[in-house]
Amino acid sequence: YFMSGRTTFNRDVAYNGTIIDGRKGIDVSPTRYYRISAIYTGPIVDNPHFNLHYKAALVFDHITFYLDGEVTPSSTMNEVYEGFGRQALPYPVFGLQGKVGLSERSNFNFEVSGTYIPRFTSFYTESGNVDLQYSNFLADISYSRVVSHFELALGSKIRQMHLFQESTEDTNIISTLTAGPYIEIAYHF
C-alpha cells in the first residue's frame, strides 16, 4: 500500500521523543506498509445469479510509519519513524463476499470483513513487555465484466485500521482510514 498525506499544525509535534516543526508541514508519504494474506472462502449460497461466501483469513501487516518534517534545533532526539514489523503478528479476518449476476458476463460484487483483537501482553519486549491491540474493517463494492479469461473490475473500497502498541519505552497508536476507487484485472485459469 502507498500512503500519502501532508498537513501543517500551529504548533510543534512530538513524535518518539523528537520535536518536529509542525508549522513547516509534516508528510507521511515515506511510510511503508506491506500485507501478506492467506485466504479461504466457502459457499453459503451458490446459485446462478447470486452467491454468498464466507471468508476466513490470516493477515500479516508490516508497517514502518514515518513523519517527515523539519526537526527543531531544540529536539534532543532525531527519530522520525516507528517500525511495527518486529511486533507484527498474523491476525484472523472474517467476512462475507457476494456476487449478484447482472448478465452472463457482468456482476455486482461486495465484500465486508474485519477483525478485532483485544489488548493483550505479547511475547515481544521493548524495555519491558509489549501490549498490542488491533482492529480493522473493510467494505468493498465493484462492478466486474468477464472478457475471455480476464475479469475487469471497477470499484470502491473503504478500509479502517487501528494498531495500538505500548511498552515501558513508549506508546504508539496508528489509525488509518483509506477510501477510494480502484481498477482490478484478474486472469482466471
C-alpha positions in Angstrom: 0.0 0.0 0.0 1.1 3.5 -0.7 0.3 6.2 1.9 0.2 9.9 1.1 -0.6 12.9 3.2 0.7 16.2 4.3 -0.6 18.7 6.8 0.6 21.7 8.9 0.0 22.5 12.6 0.1 25.7 14.5 2.5 24.1 17.0 5.4 21.7 17.3 4.6 18.0 17.1 6.3 15.4 19.5 6.9 12.0 17.9 9.1 9.3 19.6 10.8 12.0 21.6 11.6 14.0 18.5 10.2 17.6 18.2 9.1 18.4 14.6 8.2 21.9 13.5 4.5 21.5 12.6 4.3 25.0 11.1 6.5 23.9 8.2 4.5 20.8 7.4 4.6 17.1 8.1 4.4 14.4 5.4 3.6 10.7 6.0 4.4 9.7 2.4 7.6 7.8 3.2 5.5 5.3 5.2 5.9 1.7 4.1 3.0 -0.7 4.5 3.1 -4.3 3.3 0.5 -7.0 3.6 0.6 -10.8 3.2 -2.7 -12.8 3.3 -3.7 -16.4 3.3 -7.5 -16.5 2.4 -10.0 -19.3 2.4 -13.6 -18.9 1.1 -16.5 -21.2 1.2 -20.1 -21.1 -0.1 -23.1 -20.2 1.9 -25.4 -19.6 -1.0 -24.4 -20.6 -4.5 -26.8 -20.3 -7.4 -26.5 -19.0 -11.0 -27.5 -15.3 -10.3 -26.4 -14.9 -6.7 -23.7 -16.3 -4.5 -22.6 -15.5 -0.9 -19.4 -16.9 0.5 -17.8 -16.7 4.0 -14.2 -15.6 4.2 -11.6 -16.7 6.8 -8.1 -15.4 6.5 -4.8 -14.9 8.3 -3.2 -11.5 7.6 0.2 -10.1 8.4 0.7 -6.4 8.2 4.2 -4.8 8.3 4.3 -1.1 8.9 7.1 1.4 9.1 5.5 4.7 9.9 7.3 8.0 9.1 6.7 11.6 9.9 8.8 13.6 7.5 9.3 17.1 8.6 11.9 19.6 9.9 13.3 18.6 13.4 13.5 21.6 15.6 17.0 22.6 16.9 15.8 22.2 20.5 14.9 18.5 19.9 17.2 16.0 21.7 16.1 13.1 19.5 16.1 12.7 15.7 13.9 9.6 15.3 11.0 10.3 12.8 9.9 6.7 12.2 8.4 3.8 14.1 8.8 0.2 12.8 6.0 -2.2 13.7 7.3 -5.1 11.7 9.0 -6.7 14.7 5.8 -6.7 16.7 3.5 -7.8 13.9 1.6 -11.0 14.4 -0.7 -12.8 11.9 -4.3 -12.0 12.8 -7.6 -13.6 11.8 -10.0 -11.8 9.4 -13.6 -12.9 8.9 -16.2 -11.7 6.5 -18.7 -12.2 3.7 -18.2 -11.9 -0.1 -21.1 -11.8 -2.5 -21.8 -11.6 -6.2 -25.0 -10.7 -8.0 -25.2 -11.7 -11.6 -26.4 -8.8 -13.8 -25.9 -10.7 -17.0 -23.9 -13.7 -18.3 -20.7 -11.7 -18.2 -21.2 -8.9 -15.7 -21.6 -8.9 -11.9 -22.1 -6.6 -8.9 -19.7 -7.6 -6.2 -19.5 -6.8 -2.5 -17.3 -7.7 0.5 -17.4 -6.8 4.2 -14.7 -8.1 6.5 -12.8 -7.3 9.7 -11.2 -8.3 12.9 -10.9 -7.2 16.5 -8.0 -8.4 18.7 -8.4 -7.1 22.3 -5.4 -5.7 24.1 -3.0 -8.4 25.3 0.5 -8.7 26.5 2.6 -10.2 23.7 5.9 -12.2 23.9 7.8 -9.2 22.4 9.8 -6.9 24.6 10.9 -3.3 24.3 12.3 -2.2 27.6 9.7 -4.5 29.1 6.6 -6.3 27.9 4.8 -5.1 24.8 1.0 -4.8 24.9 -0.8 -5.0 21.5 -4.3 -4.4 20.2 -5.5 -4.5 16.6 -8.7 -3.9 14.7 -9.6 -3.4 11.0 -12.7 -3.2 8.8 -13.0 -3.4 5.0 -16.0 -2.7 2.8 -15.8 -3.1 -1.0 -18.3 -2.8 -3.8 -17.5 -3.2 -7.5 -18.8 -3.9 -11.0 -17.0 -6.6 -13.0 -17.1 -7.8 -16.5 -15.6 -11.0 -17.9 -13.8 -10.9 -21.2 -12.4 -14.2 -22.3 -10.2 -15.4 -19.3 -9.9 -11.9 -17.9 -12.2 -10.3 -15.3 -12.1 -6.5 -15.2 -13.5 -4.7 -12.2 -14.1 -1.1 -11.3 -15.0 -0.4 -7.6 -14.5 1.5 -4.4 -13.1 0.4 -1.1 -13.0 1.8 2.4 -10.6 0.4 5.0 -10.1 1.3 8.6 -7.2 0.0 10.6 -6.2 0.7 14.3 -2.9 -0.5 15.8 -2.0 0.0 19.4 1.4 -0.9 20.8 2.5 0.0 24.3 5.7 -0.7 26.3 7.6 0.9 29.1 9.6 2.7 26.4 6.6 4.3 24.6 3.0 4.1 23.4 2.2 4.0 19.6 -1.2 4.3 18.1 -1.7 4.3 14.3 -5.2 4.7 13.0 -5.8 4.9 9.2 -8.9 5.4 7.2 -8.4 4.9 3.5 -11.1 5.1 0.8 -11.2 5.4 -2.9 -11.8 3.9 -6.3 -9.8 1.1 -7.8 -9.4 -0.9 -11.0 -8.7 -4.6 -10.9 -7.7 -7.0 -13.6 -7.7 -10.8 -12.9 -6.9 -13.7 -15.1 -8.8 -16.9 -14.5 -7.1 -20.2 -15.4 
